[in-house]
């Protein structure tokens, strides 16, 4: 249990450091730079370091520490609940950033900047975690250092099946995300954490259940057993296809590409004649109201 306690302390430390980084960046940077760069970098750094340590516990914990999958799944749920509460709106996931772009919620330049920040955060997280493991604070880390150079591919099934699994995970995750995106965080955060936990439990034995291209690139692309293009097909094309399918099914169209709803007919319930609208306007009150309206545009949009 001593090794598990060290890992839990590591999780707390990572979240605390990234939270300090977010607060400092919010004070020092403009809202646009914070939203596009610092927030995504900190979220990706936090996600990558936590995931790598948790994955180490998944692989070594059952026989090195004697604890079962229930401990790891509980940690996974709690970690993603903490991530959802502390990310401050960051996605740390390229498919989510691309979804926002397709929903006309983010510009091309902002989306590209977010993707670069996510890649930098994931790469930094992988490098820092490797240094942390090299200190060999626990027996888990000692074993991890011994097996790290011989890491094997997380794809443990046929290539087409692996791509289908990652695509299906992304599809279900994005459906839940789209359904809950306007919900209060009190409901949204645990629901998404439960979804990630369920998908990781069911799909983990086949592909590792990443459904996050940046996270997969940083943590498994360097392992032997699969080619670079195999990884691209499974961990990039699979999740992107799943996201597009979920968006099309939920919206009926992809706003960035199609203005017309391709799947559903939307009929207006209320039809107000223009003459009646004009008849009820008195003085210049609508003009004053228009000037007083506040913009809901987000930084980075």
N, C-alpha and C positions, 0 to 999 in steps of 0.2 A: 504493500500500500504506500510505502514511502515514495516509490517512483511515480505513482499516480498523484500523490500530493504535490510533488514538484511540477508535474505537468499542469495541474489545476492552478498553481501559483503562476506558472508561465502564461496561462490564458489571461489571468487577471492583469498581469504586468503588461501584456500586449495591448489589451483594451485600454488600460490607463494611459500608456504612452501615446497611442493613436488618438485618444480623446484630448490629451494635451496638445498634440499636433494640430488637431482640428480647431481648438480654441485659439491657439496662437495665430494660425493662418487666417481665421475669421477676423481677427483684430488687425493684422498687418496687411492683408490683401484686399483688393476690391471684391465686391460680391461676385462679379463675373469670373475673376481668376480663382476665387475660392470654390465656386460651384463647379467649374470645369476641371480644375487642376488639383488643388489641395484636398478637397473633399473626396474625390475619386481616388487619389493616391493613398490617402490615409485609410479609406475603406478597403481598398485592394490589399494594402500591406497587412491590415488586421486580418482579413479573410484568409490570405495565403499562409501566414504564420500559424494561425489557429488550425487551419486545415491540415497542414503538414504535421504538426504535433499530434493531432487527433488521428491522422492516418497511421502514424507510427504506433500509436496505442492499439489501433485496429489490427495491425499486422503482428505486433510483438506481444501485446498485452495478454491474449488468451493463454499462451504457453509460457510467457516470461513472467507474468504477474499473477496469473491464475484468476483473472476476472473475465466474465462473459460478455456477450454482445449487449446485454441490457445496460451495462455501465457506459459503454461507448455511445449507445443510442440516446441515453439520458443526457450525456455531455453534449452530443450533437444538437439535441433540441434546445438545451439551455444556451449553447453558444450562438445558435442562429437567432434565438430570441434576443440575446444581448446585442448581436450585430444589427438586427432590425431596429432596436431601440436607440442605438448609438451612432448609426451611420449618417444621420442628419440628412437623409434624402439621397445619399450616394447609392449607386446600384452595384458597383464593383463587378459588373457582368456585362460583357459586350452585347449580348443579345437583348438585354433590357435597354441599353443605350440606343441600339438600333431600332428597337420597338418604339421608343420615344420619338426618334427621328421620323419613322413611318407614320406616327400619329400626329405629325406636325407640331410636336411639343418642343422640338429642338432643331436648331439649324445644322447644316452640314459641317460648318467649321466647329461648332460646339461639340457635335458628336465625335468628330475626328480628334479633338482635344481630349475628350473624355476617354476615348480608346487608348490614346497614347499614355495618359495618366494611369489607366488601369494596367497597361502592360508594364510600365515602370514600377508601379506598386507591387505587382506580383513578382517581378524579377528581384526587387529589393527584399521582399519577404522571403523568397527562396534563399538568397545569399545570407541574410541575417540568421535564418533558422539553421542553416548549415554550420555557421560559426557557433551558434548556441549548442548544437549537438556535439561539436568538437570538444567542448569542455567536459563532456561525459559525466554530467552531474548524477546520473542514475545508471543502473544496469541496462535500462531500455535504450538509453542513448549510446552506450558502449556497443550494444548489439546492432543498433541502427548504423553506426559508423562502420562496422565490419561488413554489413550487407549492402550499404549504399552504393559502392562501385559496381555491384552486380545486380542492380535493380532491373526488374523485368517489366514488360508492358502490362498495363492494367486491363488490356483487352484479353478476356479469357473465353471468348466465344467466336463464332464465325464473324467475319468482317461485316457482312450485310446485317447480321443479327445485332451486332454491337452498335452500328449506326442507327438501327431501328430503336434500340433500347434508349440511347442518348436522345434521339429525336422525340420519343414518347415521353421521357422524363421532362424535357423542355416544354413539350406541348401541354402537359398537365400543370406544370409549374406556372406557365404563362397564362393559362386559363384562370387559375386561382388568383394570380396577380392582377389580371384585368378585372376580374369580378370584384376584388377587394380594394382596388386602387383609390377609391373615394371613401373607403370606410375609415373609421377612427382607428388609430394605431393600437388601441387596447385590444381590438378584435383582429386587426390585420397582422400584427407581428406574431402572435402565437399561432395563427392559422397558417401563415407561411412557414414558420418553423416546424410545425407538425407535418406540412406537406413535404418539406425537404427531408425530414427524418424518415417519413414513409418511403419516399422514392429512393433514398440511400439504402434503406433496409432491403427493398425488393430488387433494386438494380445494381447494388454495389458488387455482388459476386460476379457480375458479367463485365462491367466496364469501369467500376469505381464510382459510378453515378456522379460525374462532375456536372454535367449540363451547364458548364460555364467555360467557354473556350479559352479565356485568358488564364483561368486557374489550371486547366488541363495542360496548357502550353508550358506553364512555369514548373509544373510538378511531375509530369510524366513523359513529355516529349523526348527527354534525353535518355530514357530507359530503352534497353534493347528488346527485341522480340517483335517489333512492328516497324514498318518504314514510316518516313515522314508523311508521305501521302496517305498512308493508312490512318495515321493520327488525324490528319486534316479531314478526311472523310467522316471519321467517327465523332471527333470532338469539336469540329467547326461546322461542317455541313449538316450533320445530324441535328444539333441544337438550333441552328439557324432555320432549318426546315420546320422543326417543331414550333418555333416561335412564329413563323409566318403562317403556318396552318392554324395555330390558336388565334392569332390576330384576325385572320380572314373569317374564321368560324364565329368569333365573338362579335366583330364589327359588321360583318357582311361585306366588307371591302377593306382595302388598304388605302387610307386617305392620301398618302403621299403619291400613290400611283393611280388610283381610281377615284373619281368623284362620285360615281354612281354606285349605289348599293347593289352588289352582285347576287346576294343570297336572300335578302329580306326586303319586303315592301313596308315602308313606313308611311302611314296615312296620318295627316294632321287631324287631331280631334276637335280643334277649335278653329273656326274661320271667322275672322272679324273684318267686316267691310272697312275699307280705307276711309269712307265718308264719315263713319261713326267715330273713328279715331280722331279725325280732324275736328269734329264737332265738339269733342270734349276737351280740346286743348284751349286753355285760356291764358292770354298774356304770353310771357316769354319763360314760363316755368320749365318747360322741357329743355330749353337752351341752358338755363342755369343748372339743371340736373346733369346735363351732359358734361358741363365743364367741371362739375364736382366729382365725377366718376373717377375711381382710381384704377390704374392699370394692374392687371393680374399677371402680367408677364413675369416669368422666372428669370433669374440670372442665367446666362448661358443659352437662353432660348434662341 
